[in-house]
Amino acid sequence: MSIYFLDFEASSLLPGSFPIEVAWVDENGQGESYLIRPAPGWLDEARGNPGWSRESEAVHGVSLATLIAEGKPHEHVAVRAVKVLAAENVLVCSDMPISDVRWMRTLLEAADIGTPVTILDVAQVYVRACFPLLRLLPPVGEVSRPKAERRVRGLASEIIANAENQESLRPRVQHRALPDAESLWRTWRAIGDEARRRAIVPG
């Protein structure tokens, strides 16, 4: 199973918003990032589309002129996203799955691509990174097992919270797709490293 950490930036947070940038990072920290040139109709205010949000532009720092001039055609980005993220045995996650699912759907529909990309909450992947802690549990059926399970769950929560806190203190570019996706990857890696360290049973 391959894991990808995904992030979108969008034109606004209102209904009818469209994706302007997408990035994903694999388990090895290798990433891809694309500015997305608006598809026909995405800026059609006559259809009730809120179009471009100056407030959102102030957050991500990408102007509409830059997007139109430097963005990749939406079809190109959609095809690449499906090739990588909809492949067999791939797990895609983000920290805003509800929004990212909507923006992925908007991108694929504009390119007339029916292949879905499933996006999970990154919290599920963080929990999976704690699986080495299961080595601390006694065999199933032992009297001490329930108490040990509670201790391991608490330890996993502690490790995840600490990794997220440490990442939040790290100086980095905010609200751009690739740095945000890399942040999720670094957090996941830190969780896994600490879980493996804490799971070592003294010989």
Long-range contacts (C-beta under 8 A, 24 or more apart in sequence): 1-89, 1-90, 1-91, 2-26, 2-27, 2-87, 2-89, 2-90, 2-91, 3-27, 3-90, 3-91, 3-92, 3-93, 3-125, 3-188, 4-84, 4-85, 4-90, 4-91, 4-92, 4-93, 5-93, 5-94, 5-122, 5-125, 5-181, 5-182, 5-184, 5-185, 5-188, 6-85, 6-92, 6-93, 6-94, 6-100, 6-119, 6-181, 7-94, 7-95, 7-96, 7-100, 7-177, 7-178, 7-180, 7-181, 7-184, 8-94, 8-96, 8-99, 8-100, 8-103, 8-104, 8-177, 9-60, 9-62, 9-175, 9-176, 9-177, 10-56, 10-99, 10-103, 11-38, 11-42, 11-50, 11-51, 11-52, 11-53, 11-56, 12-50, 12-52, 12-53, 12-55, 12-56, 13-53, 13-56, 13-99, 14-50, 14-53, 15-50, 16-48, 16-49, 16-50, 17-50, 17-53, 17-103, 18-42, 18-49, 18-103, 18-106, 19-103, 19-104, 19-106, 19-107, 20-60, 20-62, 20-67, 20-71, 21-60, 21-62, 21-176, 21-177, 22-77, 22-81, 22-103, 22-104, 22-107, 22-177, 23-176, 23-177, 23-178, 23-180, 23-181, 24-81, 24-84, 24-85, 24-92, 24-181, 25-178, 25-181, 25-182, 25-184, 25-185, 27-185, 29-182, 29-185, 29-186, 29-189, 31-178, 31-181, 31-182, 32-80, 32-84, 33-177, 33-178, 33-181, 34-71, 34-72, 34-76, 34-77, 34-80, 35-62, 35-66, 35-67, 35-70, 35-71, 35-72, 36-67, 36-71, 36-72, 36-74, 36-77, 36-107, 37-67, 37-68, 37-71, 37-72, 37-73, 37-74, 38-67, 38-68, 38-71, 38-74, 39-74, 39-110, 39-111, 40-110, 41-110, 42-110, 59-175, 60-175, 60-176, 61-175, 61-176, 74-107, 74-110, 74-111, 75-110, 75-111, 77-107, 78-107, 78-108, 78-110, 78-111, 78-113, 79-111, 79-113, 81-107, 81-108, 81-117, 82-108, 82-113, 82-115, 82-117, 85-117, 86-115, 86-116, 86-117, 91-120, 91-125, 92-117, 92-118, 92-119, 92-120, 93-119, 93-120, 93-121, 93-122, 93-124, 93-125, 93-184, 94-119, 94-120, 94-121, 94-122, 94-184, 95-121, 95-122, 95-180, 95-184, 97-121, 97-122, 122-184, 122-187, 122-188, 123-160, 125-188, 126-160, 126-163, 126-187, 126-188, 126-191, 127-156, 127-160, 129-188, 129-191, 129-192, 129-195, 130-155, 130-156, 130-159, 130-160, 130-191, 130-192, 130-195, 131-195, 132-192, 132-195, 132-196, 132-199, 133-195, 133-198, 133-199, 134-199, 135-199, 135-201, 136-198, 136-199, 136-201, 155-198, 156-195, 159-191, 159-194, 159-195, 159-198, 160-191, 162-194, 163-187, 163-190, 163-191, 163-194, 166-190
